[in-house]
Structure formats: structure tokens, C-alpha cells
Amino acid sequence: MGRLRVWAAVFLAALMMALGLAGRVAAADPAADAQAVIAQQIQAFLNDDADKAYGFASPAIRSLFPDKDRFFAMVRKSYQPVYRPGNFAFGRSRVVGDGAAVFQEVLIQGADGVDWSAVYEMLRQPDGAYKINGVQMFKNRTSQGI
């Protein structure tokens, strides 16, 4: 009976270590980390939370738009599908330089029903967090009637 308890304890300890290690591996996925930031910024836009949305912008973007109100106005004017998506889903991602940058495709259906692809450039900051350094928008050809 004593041996069974020892083996059970060893098995349980090994299982707990494996689960803990698996959690660390999942947290080190640059594409997943970048996607989480993008989703949070889109949610901030949907909630009209300029402070939170601006917080996801890289230092380079912040230098172009030195306050949250200018940044928010630019997004409303030039990135309407990102500002008010009907639906969105993550597409392809490309991790560069061991996670220093991530290019993430986001498939967006605008509130008007037009489909877009947005390519986000995400840069890892010194603290390890990803910030949005730019977004390029492409209208999907099927939405243009082609």
C-alpha cells in the first residue's frame, strides 16, 4: 500500500509539472499575444474607450498622434472597419525575429457589410508586451463585386 501511494504522488507531481510547463509554452506564443492585444483594442473602440485604445499604440504611433483624442479621431476617420467592425476573425500571422515583430491578418466585416483584410504590425516592447505599430487595410475583392 505504501508503494502505491508513493507512485501516485510521483505521478501527480509529474502531471502537475507537465501542466504547468504547458501553460508556460502557451503563454510564449507571440501570435496569440499579438491577437489578444488587437482584440482588446477593437473592444476598446467598440466601447468608445479612447484611453484604453490609445494604450495599445506603439511609441512611434504615439509620436504621430500625441494625445488620445487625435488618435481616436484618426481611427474613426481612416479606419472605420476597425473602429466599428460588424465581425472580425484572425487570419494568417507571421512572427519575425524570434517574436520581435508579428504581422497579423485580421478579417473584418465592416458595419456596412463590406469585407476587409487588415494587416497589423505588432512590435514587442522592452517589457515584453506587444504594441500596435501600424495597420494596413485592404478591401477584399469579393466585396468590390469583382
N, C-alpha and C positions, 0 to 999 in steps of 0.2 A: 504494500500500500504506500510506503514511503517513496519508493522509486517512481511510482505513478504520479505522485504529487510533484516530485522534482521535475520530471519530464513535462508535466503540464505547465509548471511555472516557467521552464525554459522555453517551451513552445509559445506561451503567452507573451513573454518578453520579446522573443524574436518577431512575433506578429506585430506587436506594438512598435518595435523599431522599424519594421518594414513599412507600416502605415505612416509613421512619422516621416520617413525618408521619402515616401511617395508624395506626401504633401509638400515637402520642400522642392521636389523636382517640378511639380505642377506650378508652384509659385515662381519658378525661374523661367517661365515661358514668355519671352519678350512680346510675341504676337498677342497672347492673351492679356498681358499687362497693358499693351497699347489699346487693344479693343475696349478694355474696361474704362480707360481714360476717355476715349471717344464717346462711348455710351453715356458716361457721366456728363460730358459736355453737352451732348444732344439733349439729355434730360434737363440740364440747366437752361438751355434755350427754350424748351417747351414750358418750363416753369417761369420764364422771364426773369431768371436769376443771373443778372449781369455779373455780380461779384464772383459767383461760382464758375460761370462760363469763362470769364477772363482769367481765373486762376489756373486754367489748363493750357493757357497760351505760353509759348516759349519766350525766353528773354528777347529774342530777335523780333518776334511779333509785338511784344510789349513796347519795344523801342519805336516801332512804326505807329502804334496806337497807344500813346502813353497813359490813357485812362480807360476805364471800363465802358464809359458811355460812348466814346468814339469807336471802340472795338465793337460794341453791341450794334451800333448804327451801321457799321460797315458790313457786319454779318447779315443783318436784316435786309440791307440793300443788295448786296452782291452774292449772297449765299442762301437765298430764300429756301431751297430744298433742305439744306442743313438746319436752318433756323426753325422751319416748320415741316418736318417730314411727315408724310402720311404713314409710311412704314420704312424700316431700314433693316438691312441684314449685312453681315460681314462677308466679304468675298475673299479673294486671294490676299496673302500677305507675303512680304519679303523682308527677312531680317538681314541686316548688313552689319559687318564689323563686330561680330560676336554680341549683337544686341545694341550697339551704339546708336543705330537708327533702325526704324521699322517703317516700311511703306505698306499701308493698309488700305485695301479697297473696301469701300462701303457702298452697297447697292441701296439706292434711296428712291422711293416713290414720293414725289412731291405732293403737297396737299391738292394740287390741280390734276393729279393722276399721271403726270409726266415722269418717266423713269430716268434716273441719273446714276452715274458712277462717280464717286468722289474718291480721290486718292489722297490719303493723309500722309504727311511726312511727320513722323514722330521721332523726337530726339531724347535720348536718355540723358538726364541731368546728373550733376555730380552726386546728388543724394540718391540716385538710382531710379527716381520717378521719371516717367515719360511725360513730355510736354508736346503740344501740337505746334509744329513749326511752319505749317502751310497746308493748304488744301487745293487741289485742282479738280474742277468739275467738268464732266463730260456728259452731254445729253446722249442717252442711248439711242441708237439708230432706229430701233423699233418704235420709239416714241415719236420720231420725226416722220413716220409714215413711209420710211424707205424700205 
